[in-house]
């Protein structure tokens, strides 16, 4: 019979396993709600005594809550909550999820489960304890805030790091429930920040940033421990810790600089050879670099002097540049860019560029950060220029940023890299891409490259590429090319190549069909209308004459520029006439010799005024009246119409994002400066810039960051008599500065010791020599003290006998006291009533 019952139990368990597997497979392929049930059937499952049916009912309720409106699952609240005491962990998890979702709608019903959840805080399973703590903090009912605070206090002292982590993550939730509990929560947070487990410390930092990011006094005693644990934390904790460390560094480490000499080529720099302390990672003292060292050429540079604790942070986060999380890599780059030196930023350039191998969304965010870093240190990206070449699969947001980076890198690149970049831009500028926006951006990038180029050959090549676009069938592209050409010409208007360029543009005026393109060409001709008058090769008057033939059919933008061209041509004519009159002094003779030119320019100006007089544009008629009145005073007209124009500069589009923190949403969403309101950027709340550097002298004391072990070690060094000999020697060498002797050995210790004594430092040989001298003196005086020692031994024996007698008396007194206490206890027992 026993074997039969065993077999039946096995069959029953196998049946349950089969049913569980089939339900799991059915939920995997068709979902838990593939066969919808009505409310009565779901409630029946929840009221069942079979754990498998209860689990099925809970899964259906949770699926309904997430897929549909939560109001439809509220009627099951009582049926779900009564399963909170189930020993099955899966059922308990689903019940906790349901309670957290619906606690705000049914606070009274949710409070009924608090006692059961609170009992789970004492469960033997740490996973259950952590789950209960997480659930209690997730129930957003302000009445239970004190209970949650007590649960956090209990979880802070828990033996399991999993529970302590849950307690750290529950602190912000409890703070949002009741901000008056902040003093208690800060005590728990301070304990968790000093936890030895990085798993717990990272969560504590996350809670710190959510509750009290300004309380840096809580971070002081745990700073160095957190820096050492940073590499082992999870990715989310690393992000929070790196953000906190950047703020902490700005508020605790002042920005110091020093001036050093730049060594000449071929000579070893003084800073290139490091001491033994630098080799072992000890910081360089600040006293040896306060004054610049004279160099042969007198060249000096300013470098940053970093605090030792800041160097500890910057070196500790360097391994995180190899993280698989793109956010962690960007966070490390943010720390290097905001609190580090250019050398550290250079280390982050390669990992940032490596993010371009990821998905398109990560590429876009990485490129925003790369462009921001490239504005400050573009030379470090030259070696990665080929990584920014546009691909056919790149979306518009990606290739725009790539073209920006190429234009920023271009001025700092060698000749072969410049040729590569220009070839890439030329490929797209010629219309090889189907996207017209890409062609326009390529043309603008060529213009930025030409403006930033320092050699004439590069500028000439860029200009030649742009001139090839003015005959394009795409009027927008031609107008964009002409705008860039105009910017290049205005940079150096007196160059001979630009004069020839204007002539070429005037010849292609008939091919330009776009209104803005024609207006740009006419404006350029007007700017050069005064050149070539002496040689007789000025084309401005002829261009004006040709344009007036079809003036009626021109666009309004072109008409405005034609009117301006006519005013400039007529003004130059008046100035030339006045100059000739002053030179000859004979007014009648000059009028006779200059009749032909006057008859050509003056009728053109009068004809333009006549055409504009009957034009339909109010603005054009007003401009004509203004120019006519202005030209009555040629001196005033010269100051206004022929004044030198400011050189236009087309900055990189990323310039509007300069100064924004790396990794922030402002780099993507921000297109300008910050809003005047606090913590707002273009109406978007939440942006917080890094604080300013603390003033030198106002920073917190560095001893606040000493750990307990370091304080004990410092106390040991101060008390020399109790310190070990090796520690005393090391402390003496650090404080005085040891000098390495040329000769070694005890034989040469006398001469070397004398030389070192003058310098105020001692070596190990000196210590050994002193010990030998002391031992020899002790041997010489041993014979003299033998008699004294024998007498002292007799006295010591008498004293030892007296001490033994006193100890025996004390033991007898203790025995008597213990007997009295036992008797008193017995009497007390008899006084207690039965």
C-alpha positions in Angstrom: 0.0 0.0 0.0 2.8 2.3 0.8 4.3 1.9 -2.7 1.0 2.5 -4.3 0.5 5.8 -2.4 4.0 6.9 -3.3 3.3 6.2 -7.0 0.0 8.1 -6.8 1.8 11.1 -5.3 4.4 11.0 -8.1 1.7 10.9 -10.7 -0.2 13.8 -9.1 3.0 15.9 -9.0 3.8 14.9 -12.6 0.3 16.0 -13.6 0.7 19.4 -11.9 4.1 19.9 -13.6 2.5 19.0 -17.0 -0.3 21.4 -16.5 2.1 24.2 -15.4 4.3 23.6 -18.4 1.3 23.6 -20.8 0.0 26.8 -19.3 3.4 28.4 -19.5 3.8 27.4 -23.2 0.3 28.7 -23.9 1.0 32.0 -22.3 4.3 32.3 -24.2 2.8 31.8 -27.6 -0.7 33.3 -27.2 -0.5 35.4 -24.0 -2.2 34.9 -20.7 -5.4 36.5 -21.9 -5.7 34.5 -25.1 -8.9 32.9 -23.7 -10.6 35.8 -21.9 -12.6 35.1 -18.8 -15.4 37.1 -17.2 -15.1 38.7 -13.7 -16.9 35.8 -12.0 -14.5 33.2 -13.4 -11.4 35.3 -12.5 -12.7 35.8 -9.0 -13.3 32.1 -8.7 -9.6 31.5 -9.6 -8.5 34.0 -7.0 -10.6 32.3 -4.3 -9.3 28.8 -5.2 -7.2 26.8 -2.8 -5.0 25.6 -5.6 -1.8 27.7 -5.9 -1.7 27.1 -9.7 -5.2 28.5 -10.2 -4.5 31.5 -7.9 -1.3 32.2 -9.9 -3.3 32.0 -13.2 -5.9 34.4 -11.9 -3.3 36.8 -10.7 -1.6 36.8 -14.0 -4.8 37.6 -15.8 -5.6 40.4 -13.4 -2.1 42.0 -13.8 -2.3 41.6 -17.6 -5.6 43.4 -17.6 -4.3 46.2 -15.4 -1.4 46.9 -17.8 -3.2 46.3 -21.0 -6.5 48.1 -20.2 -7.7 50.7 -17.7 -6.8 49.9 -14.1 -10.3 50.8 -13.0 -11.6 47.5 -14.4 -9.4 45.5 -12.1 -10.4 47.4 -8.9 -13.3 45.0 -8.0 -10.7 42.2 -7.5 -8.9 44.1 -4.8 -10.3 42.1 -1.8 -9.8 38.8 -3.6 -6.2 39.6 -4.5 -5.2 41.1 -1.1 -6.2 38.1 0.9 -3.5 36.1 -0.9 -0.8 38.3 0.4 0.1 35.8 3.2 0.7 33.0 0.7 4.0 31.2 1.1 4.4 31.0 -2.6 6.9 33.6 -3.7 5.4 34.0 -7.2 2.0 34.7 -5.8 3.4 37.1 -3.2 5.2 39.0 -6.0 2.1 39.4 -8.1 0.0 40.5 -5.1 2.6 43.1 -4.2 2.5 44.4 -7.8 -1.3 44.7 -7.7 -1.2 46.4 -4.3 1.3 49.0 -5.5 -0.7 49.7 -8.6 -4.1 50.2 -6.9 -3.1 51.5 -3.4 -3.9 55.1 -4.3 -7.4 54.2 -5.5 -8.2 52.0 -2.5 -6.0 53.3 0.4 -8.2 51.8 3.1 -8.1 48.4 1.5 -4.3 48.7 1.0 -3.8 49.4 4.7 -5.3 46.0 5.5 -2.3 44.3 3.9 0.3 46.4 5.7 0.6 44.2 8.7 1.2 41.1 6.6 3.7 42.9 4.5 5.4 44.2 7.7 5.7 40.7 9.0 7.6 39.7 5.9 10.3 42.1 6.9 11.4 39.4 9.4 11.3 36.5 6.9 14.3 34.2 6.7 14.5 34.7 3.0 16.4 38.0 2.2 14.5 38.2 -1.2 11.2 38.3 0.6 12.4 40.9 3.1 13.7 43.1 0.2 10.4 42.6 -1.7 8.4 43.6 1.3 10.4 46.7 1.9 10.2 47.7 -1.7 6.4 47.2 -1.7 5.9 49.2 1.5 7.8 52.1 0.1 5.9 51.9 -3.2 2.5 52.2 -1.6 1.9 55.9 -2.0 -0.3 56.4 1.1 1.1 59.2 3.4 -0.4 57.6 6.5 2.2 54.8 6.5 5.2 57.1 6.1 6.3 56.4 9.7 6.0 52.7 9.2 8.1 52.9 6.1 10.7 54.9 7.9 10.9 52.2 10.6 11.2 49.5 7.9 14.1 51.4 6.3 15.8 51.6 9.6 15.4 47.9 10.0 16.6 47.2 6.5 19.7 49.5 7.0 20.9 47.1 9.7 20.0 43.9 7.8 22.8 41.4 7.3 21.9 40.9 3.6 23.3 43.5 1.2 20.3 42.8 -1.0 18.0 44.1 1.7 20.2 47.1 2.5 20.1 48.1 -1.2 16.3 47.9 -1.1 16.4 50.2 2.0 18.6 52.7 0.1 16.2 52.8 -2.9 13.2 53.2 -0.5 14.6 56.4 1.0 13.6 58.7 -1.9 10.1 57.2 -2.0 9.7 57.7 1.7 10.9 61.3 1.4 8.3 62.0 -1.2 5.6 60.6 1.0 6.6 62.8 4.0 9.4 65.4 3.7 9.4 66.0 7.4 11.2 62.6 7.9 14.3 64.0 6.2 16.5 64.1 9.4 15.8 60.4 10.0 16.3 59.5 6.4 19.6 61.3 6.3 20.9 59.3 9.2 20.1 56.1 7.4 21.6 57.4 4.2 24.8 58.3 5.9 25.1 54.8 7.2 24.4 53.3 3.8 26.9 55.6 2.0 29.6 54.0 4.2 28.5 50.4 3.5 31.4 48.1 2.5 29.4 46.6 -0.3 29.5 48.5 -3.5 26.1 47.0 -4.3 24.7 49.0 -1.5 26.8 52.2 -1.7 25.8 52.8 -5.3 22.1 52.7 -4.4 22.8 55.0 -1.5 24.4 57.6 -3.9 21.3 57.3 -6.1 19.1 58.1 -3.1 21.5 61.0 -2.1 21.1 62.6 -5.5 17.3 62.3 -5.3 16.9 63.6 -1.7 19.7 66.0 -0.8 22.2 66.6 -3.6 23.5 69.7 -1.9 24.6 68.0 1.4 28.2 67.3 0.4 29.1 67.1 4.0 27.6 63.6 4.0 30.1 62.6 1.2 33.3 63.8 2.8 34.0 60.8 5.0 33.0 58.3 2.3 34.6 60.1 -0.7 37.6 57.9 -1.2 35.8 54.6 -0.5 33.1 55.6 -3.1 35.8 56.3 -5.6 37.4 52.9 -5.1 34.0 51.2 -5.3 32.9 53.1 -8.5 34.4 50.6 -10.9 32.5 47.6 -9.4 29.0 49.3 -9.2 26.2 48.6 -11.5 25.7 50.9 -14.5 22.9 53.0 -13.0 24.8 53.5 -9.8 27.8 54.5 -11.8 25.8 57.2 -13.6 24.5 58.6 -10.4 28.0 58.5 -8.7 29.7 60.1 -11.7 27.1 62.9 -11.7 27.6 63.4 -8.0 31.4 63.3 -8.2 31.4 66.1 -10.8 29.4 68.4 -8.6 31.5 67.4 -5.5 34.7 68.2 -7.3 33.5 71.6 -8.4 32.5 72.5 -4.8 35.5 71.0 -2.9 38.6 71.3 -5.2 39.6 74.9 -6.3 40.8 75.4 -9.8 44.6 76.0 -9.7 47.0 76.7 -12.5 50.7 77.1 -12.8 53.0 78.4 -15.5 55.7 76.1 -16.8 58.4 76.6 -19.5 58.0 74.9 -22.8 61.1 72.9 -23.5 63.0 73.3 -26.8 62.9 70.5 -29.3 65.6 67.9 -28.7 66.0 68.8 -25.0 64.5 66.9 -22.2 61.9 68.8 -20.3 62.1 69.2 -16.6 58.6 67.9 -16.2 59.3 64.9 -18.3 61.5 63.2 -15.6 59.4 62.3 -12.6 60.5 61.5 -9.1 60.1 58.2 -7.4 57.0 59.6 -5.7 55.4 60.3 -9.1 56.2 56.8 -10.3 54.3 55.3 -7.4 51.3 57.6 -8.0 52.0 60.2 -5.3 51.0 63.7 -6.3 53.6 66.3 -7.2 54.1 68.9 -4.6 52.8 72.4 -5.4 55.8 74.2 -4.0 58.3 73.2 -6.7 56.3 74.7 -9.6 55.2 78.0 -8.3 57.5 80.0 -10.5 58.1 79.4 -14.2 61.4 78.0 -15.4 63.2 80.1 -18.0 63.4 78.5 -21.4 65.8 79.4 -24.3 62.9 80.9 -26.3 61.1 82.4 -23.3 57.9 80.4 -24.1 55.7 79.4 -21.3 52.3 77.8 -20.9 49.6 77.5 -18.3 48.7 74.1 -17.0 46.2 72.9 -14.4 47.3 71.8 -11.0 44.9 69.1 -9.8 44.2 68.1 -6.2 45.4 64.6 -5.1 41.9 63.5 -4.3 40.7 64.8 -7.7 43.5 62.9 -9.4 42.4 59.8 -7.5 38.9 60.2 -9.0 40.1 60.9 -12.5 42.4 57.8 -12.5 39.8 55.6 -10.9 37.1 56.2 -13.6 39.5 55.7 -16.5 38.5 51.9 -16.8 34.9 52.9 -17.2 35.7 54.2 -20.6 35.6 50.6 -21.7 32.0 50.2 -20.4 29.4 48.6 -22.6 26.9 51.2 -21.5 27.1 54.4 -23.7 25.8 56.5 -20.9 28.7 55.6 -18.6 31.2 56.5 -21.3 29.6 59.9 -21.8 29.4 60.4 -18.0 33.2 59.8 -17.7 33.8 62.2 -20.6 31.6 64.7 -18.7 33.8 64.4 -15.6 37.0 64.8 -17.6 35.7 67.8 -19.5 34.2 69.6 -16.4 36.7 68.9 -13.7 39.7 67.3 -15.5 42.6 68.6 -17.6 42.9 68.4 -21.5 45.1 65.3 -21.1 42.2 63.4 -19.5 39.8 64.7 -22.1 42.1 63.3 -24.8 41.8 59.8 -23.2 38.0 60.0 -23.6 38.0 60.9 -27.3 38.6 57.4 -28.6 35.8 55.7 -26.5 33.4 58.5 -27.6 34.2 57.8 -31.2 33.8 54.1 -30.6 30.1 54.7 -29.8 29.5 55.4 -33.5 29.5 51.7 -34.0 26.2 51.3 -32.1 22.6 51.8 -33.2 21.5 55.0 -34.8 19.9 56.5 -31.7 23.1 56.0 -29.8 25.1 57.4 -32.7 23.1 60.6 -32.6 23.5 61.2 -28.9 27.2 60.4 -29.1 27.7 62.8 -32.0 26.0 65.6 -30.0 28.6 65.0 -27.2 31.4 64.6 -29.7 30.6 67.9 -31.4 30.5 69.6 -28.0 34.0 68.3 -27.1 35.3 69.0 -30.6 34.4 72.7 -30.1 37.1 72.8 -27.3 39.7 70.3 -28.5 39.2 69.7 -32.2 42.8 68.6 -32.8 42.2 65.4 -30.8 39.7 64.2 -33.3 41.9 64.5 -36.4 43.0 60.9 -36.2 39.4 59.8 -36.3 38.3 61.9 -39.2 37.5 58.9 -41.4 34.9 57.7 -38.8 32.8 60.8 -39.6 32.3 60.1 -43.3 28.7 60.0 -44.2 27.1 56.6 -45.0 24.1 55.9 -47.2 22.2 54.5 -44.2 22.7 57.5 -41.9 19.5 59.4 -41.0 19.5 63.3 -41.4 20.2 63.9 -37.7 23.4 61.8 -37.9 24.9 63.1 -41.2 24.3 66.7 -40.2 26.3 66.2 -37.0 29.0 64.3 -39.0 29.4 67.2 -41.4 29.7 69.6 -38.4 32.5 67.6 -36.9 34.3 67.3 -40.3 34.2 71.1 -40.6 35.4 71.6 -37.1 38.3 69.2 -37.6 39.3 70.6 -41.0 41.5 73.5 -39.9 43.6 71.4 -37.6 44.1 68.5 -40.0 47.2 67.7 -42.2 47.1 68.0 -46.0 45.9 64.5 -46.7 43.1 64.7 -44.2 42.0 68.0 -45.6 41.9 66.5 -49.1 39.9 63.6 -47.8 37.3 65.9 -46.2 37.0 68.2 -49.2 36.6 65.1 -51.5 33.8 63.9 -49.2 32.0 67.3 -49.2 32.5 67.7 -53.0 30.9 64.3 -53.6 27.7 65.5 -51.9 27.9 69.1 -53.1 27.7 67.9 -56.7 24.3 66.4 -56.1 25.4 62.8 -55.9 23.0 62.4 -53.0 19.3 62.2 -53.6 18.6 64.3 -50.5 18.7 68.0 -51.3 19.1 68.9 -47.7 22.3 66.9 -47.6 23.6 68.8 -50.6 22.9 72.1 -49.0 24.6 71.1 -45.7 27.6 69.9 -47.7 27.8 73.3 -49.4 27.6 75.1 -46.1 30.3 72.8 -44.7 32.6 73.7 -47.6 32.0 77.4 -46.8 32.9 76.8 -43.1 36.0 74.9 -44.2 37.1 77.7 -46.6 36.6 80.4 -43.9 38.6 78.4 -41.3 41.4 77.4 -43.7 44.7 79.2 -43.2 46.2 78.6 -46.7 45.2 80.2 -50.0 45.3 76.8 -51.9 42.5 75.4 -49.7 40.4 78.5 -50.0 40.8 78.5 -53.8 39.8 74.9 -54.0 36.7 75.5 -51.9 35.8 78.5 -54.0 36.1 76.5 -57.2 33.8 73.8 -55.8 31.2 76.4 -54.9 31.4 78.1 -58.3 30.5 74.8 -59.9 27.1 75.0 -58.2 25.9 78.3 -59.5 24.6 76.8 -62.7 22.7 74.0 -60.9 19.2 73.4 -61.9 18.3 73.5 -58.2 17.8 77.2 -57.5 18.0 76.6 -53.7 21.4 75.0 -54.1 22.6 77.7 -56.3 21.4 80.4 -53.8 23.1 78.6 -51.0 26.4 78.3 -52.9 26.3 82.0 -53.8 25.7 83.0 -50.2 28.8 81.1 -49.2 30.7 82.6 -52.0 29.6 86.1 -50.9 30.9 85.3 -47.4 34.3 84.3 -48.8 34.6 87.3 -51.0 33.8 89.7 -48.1 36.7 88.2 -46.1 39.2 89.6 -48.6 37.5 91.9 -51.2 40.7 93.3 -52.6 42.1 89.9 -53.8 42.4 89.6 -57.6 40.8 86.2 -57.6 37.6 87.7 -56.1 37.4 90.3 -58.9 37.6 87.6 -61.5 35.0 85.6 -59.5 32.5 88.6 -59.6 33.0 88.9 -63.4 32.3 85.2 -63.8 29.2 85.4 -61.7 28.0 88.3 -63.7 28.4 86.3 -66.9 26.3 83.5 -65.4 23.6 85.8 -64.3 21.2 84.7 -67.1 21.6 81.0 -66.0 20.6 81.8 -62.4 16.9 81.3 -62.2 16.4 81.5 -58.4 15.3 84.9 -57.1 17.7 84.8 -54.1 20.6 83.7 -56.3 20.1 86.6 -58.8 19.8 89.0 -55.9 23.1 87.8 -54.4 24.9 88.2 -57.7 23.6 91.7 -58.2 24.6 92.6 -54.7 28.2 91.4 -55.3 28.4 93.4 -58.6 27.3 96.4 -56.6 30.0 95.9 -54.0 32.6 95.8 -56.7 31.1 98.7 -58.7 33.8 101.1 -57.8 36.7 98.9 -58.8 38.2 99.2 -62.3 37.0 102.8 -63.0 40.5 104.0 -63.6 41.3 101.1 -66.0 37.9 101.3 -67.7 37.1 97.7 -67.1 34.2 98.2 -64.6 31.2 96.0 -65.6 28.7 97.4 -63.1 27.1 99.9 -65.5 26.8 97.3 -68.3 25.2 94.8 -65.9 22.8 97.4 -64.8 21.9 98.2 -68.4 21.2 94.6 -69.2 19.1 94.0 -66.0 16.9 97.0 -66.7 15.7 95.5 -70.0 13.6 92.9 -68.1 13.2 94.8 -64.8 9.4 94.3 -64.8 9.7 90.5 -64.7 12.3 90.4 -61.9 11.3 89.2 -58.4 11.0 91.8 -55.7 14.2 90.7 -54.0 16.1 91.1 -57.3 14.4 94.5 -57.9 15.7 95.8 -54.6 19.2 94.8 -55.4 19.0 96.3 -58.9 17.8 99.6 -57.4 20.7 99.5 -54.9 23.1 98.7 -57.8 21.9 101.7 -59.7 22.3 104.0 -56.7 25.9 102.8 -56.2 26.8 103.2 -59.9 25.4 106.7 -59.9 27.2 107.5 -56.6 30.5 106.4 -58.0 29.8 108.5 -61.1 29.2 111.5 -58.9 32.4 110.9 -56.9 34.5 110.4 -60.0 33.1 113.6 -61.5 33.8 115.6 -58.3 37.3 114.2 -58.2 38.0 115.1 -61.7 36.8 118.7 -61.2 39.1 119.1 -58.2 42.0 117.7 -60.1 41.6 119.9 -63.3 40.1 123.0 -61.8 38.4 123.8 -65.1 34.7 123.0 -64.9 33.8 123.7 -68.5 36.6 121.7 -69.9 35.8 118.7 -67.7 32.1 118.8 -68.7 33.0 118.7 -72.4 35.4 115.8 -72.0 33.1 113.8 -69.8 29.9 114.3 -71.6 29.7 110.7 -72.9 30.0 109.0 -69.6 27.5 111.4 -68.0 25.0 110.7 -70.7 25.4 107.0 -70.1 25.1 106.8 -66.2 22.6 109.6 -65.5 19.9 108.4 -68.0 20.2 104.9 -66.4 19.6 106.3 -62.9 16.7 108.4 -64.2 15.3 105.4 -66.0 15.5 103.2 -62.8 13.6 105.9 -60.9 11.0 106.0 -63.5 10.5 102.2 -63.5 10.3 102.0 -59.7 7.9 104.9 -59.6 5.2 102.8 -61.2 6.0 99.5 -59.5 3.3 97.9 -57.3 5.7 97.4 -54.3 5.4 100.1 -51.6 8.7 99.1 -50.2 10.5 99.5 -53.5 8.9 103.0 -54.1 10.0 104.1 -50.7 13.5 102.9 -51.2 13.7 104.9 -54.5 12.7 108.1 -52.8 15.2 107.5 -50.0 18.1 106.9 -52.4 17.1 109.9 -54.5 17.1 112.2 -51.5 20.3 110.6 -50.2 22.2 111.1 -53.4 21.6 114.8 -53.3 24.4 114.9 -50.7 27.1 112.6 -52.2 29.3 112.7 -49.0 26.5 111.4 -46.9 25.5 108.8 -49.5 29.1 107.6 -49.6 29.1 107.0 -45.9 25.9 105.0 -46.0 26.1 103.1 -49.2 29.8 102.6 -49.7 30.8 101.9 -46.1 32.8 98.7 -45.6 30.6 95.8 -44.6 31.5 93.6 -41.6 33.0 90.3 -42.5 30.3 87.6 -42.1 31.2 84.5 -40.2 29.2 81.2 -40.4 29.8 79.5 -37.1 29.2 75.8 -36.5 25.6 74.9 -35.6 27.0 73.4 -32.4 28.1 76.8 -31.2 24.7 77.5 -29.8 25.1 74.4 -27.6 28.5 75.5 -26.2 28.7 75.3 -22.4 25.9 72.8 -21.9 26.8 69.8 -19.8 27.8 66.7 -21.6 25.2 63.9 -21.5 22.4 66.3 -20.7 19.2 66.7 -22.8 20.2 70.3 -23.4 22.7 69.2 -26.0 19.8 67.6 -28.1 16.9 70.0 -27.3 18.7 73.2 -26.6 19.3 75.6 -29.5 20.6 78.6 -27.5 21.4 80.1 -24.2 19.6 79.3 -20.9 16.3 80.8 -20.0 16.3 83.5 -17.4 14.2 81.4 -15.1 15.9 79.0 -12.8 16.5 75.5 -13.9 14.7 76.1 -17.2 15.9 75.8 -20.8 13.5 77.1 -23.5 10.6 76.2 -21.2 11.9 72.8 -20.4 12.3 72.3 -16.7 15.0 70.1 -15.1 18.2 71.4 -16.6 20.9 72.0 -14.0 24.3 73.2 -15.0 27.4 72.4 -12.9 28.2 74.7 -10.1 31.1 77.1 -10.4 34.5 76.2 -9.1 35.0 76.9 -5.4 37.3 79.8 -4.5 40.8 78.9 -3.4 40.8 79.2 0.4 37.1 78.5 0.7 37.3 74.8 0.0 36.5 72.2 2.7 39.4 70.8 4.7 41.1 67.8 3.1 41.1 66.0 6.4 37.4 65.6 6.3 37.9 63.0 3.6 40.2 60.9 5.7 38.9 57.4 6.5 39.1 55.9 10.0 42.1 53.8 8.9 43.9 56.9 7.6 43.2 58.8 10.8 44.6 55.9 12.9 47.7 55.8 10.7 48.2 59.5 11.2 47.8 59.2 14.9 50.4 56.4 14.9 52.9 58.5 13.0 52.4 61.4 15.5 53.1 59.1 18.4 56.6 58.1 17.4 57.4 56.0 20.6 54.6 53.5 19.8 55.0 53.4 16.1 56.9 50.5 14.4 60.5 51.2 13.4 59.7 50.8 9.7 56.8 53.2 9.8 59.0 55.7 11.7 61.6 55.5 9.0 59.1 55.9 6.2 57.5 58.9 7.9 60.9 60.5 8.5 61.8 60.0 4.9 58.6 61.6 3.7 58.7 64.6 6.0 62.3 65.5 5.6 63.0 64.2 2.0 65.5 61.5 1.7 68.7 61.9 -0.3 70.2 58.8 -2.0 73.8 58.4 -1.1 76.4 57.8 -3.8 78.1 55.0 -1.8 76.4 52.3 0.1 77.5 50.1 3.0 78.3 50.6 6.6 81.9 51.5 5.8 81.0 54.6 3.9 78.2 55.6 6.3 80.3 58.1 8.2 81.2 60.3 5.3 77.8 59.9 3.6 76.0 60.5 6.9 77.9 63.7 7.5 76.9 65.0 4.1 73.3 64.0 4.6 73.2 65.5 8.0 73.9 68.9 6.6 70.8 68.5 4.4 68.7 67.5 7.3 67.8 64.0 6.2 68.9 60.5 7.2 68.9 57.1 5.4 68.7 53.5 6.4 72.5 53.3 6.6 72.6 56.0 9.3 70.0 54.2 11.3 72.0 51.0 11.2 75.2 52.7 12.1 73.6 54.3 15.2 72.2 50.9 16.3 75.7 49.4 16.1 77.2 52.2 18.1 74.5 51.9 20.7 75.1 48.1 21.0 78.9 48.5 21.4 78.3 51.1 24.2 75.9 48.8 25.9 78.5 46.0 25.9 81.2 48.3 27.4 78.9 49.3 30.2 77.5 45.9 30.9 80.4 44.9 33.4 80.0 48.1 35.4 76.2 47.6 35.9 76.4 43.9 36.9 76.6 44.6 40.6 73.8 47.1 40.4 71.6 44.6 38.6 72.1 42.0 41.3 71.0 44.5 44.0 68.0 45.5 41.8 67.0 41.8 41.4 66.8 41.4 45.2 64.6 44.4 45.5 62.4 43.2 42.7 61.9 39.8 44.4 60.6 41.5 47.6 58.3 43.7 45.6 56.8 40.7 43.7 56.0 38.9 47.0 54.2 41.9 48.3 52.2 42.2 45.1 51.1 38.5 45.3 49.8 39.0 48.9 47.8 42.0 47.8 46.3 40.0 44.9 45.2 37.1 47.2 43.5 39.6 49.5 41.6 41.1 46.5 40.4 37.7 45.4 39.0 37.0 48.9 37.1 40.2 48.8 35.6 39.4 45.5 34.4 36.0 46.7 32.7 37.6 49.7 30.9 40.1 47.4 29.6 37.3 45.1 28.3 35.3 48.1 26.4 38.4 49.3 24.8 38.9 45.9 23.7 35.3 45.7 22.0 35.7 49.1 20.3 38.9 48.1 19.0 37.2 45.0 17.6 34.3 47.0 15.8 36.7 49.3 14.3 38.5 46.3 13.0 35.3 44.9 11.3 34.5 48.2 9.6 37.9 48.2 7.9 37.3 44.8 4.4 36.0 45.3 3.6 32.6 43.9 
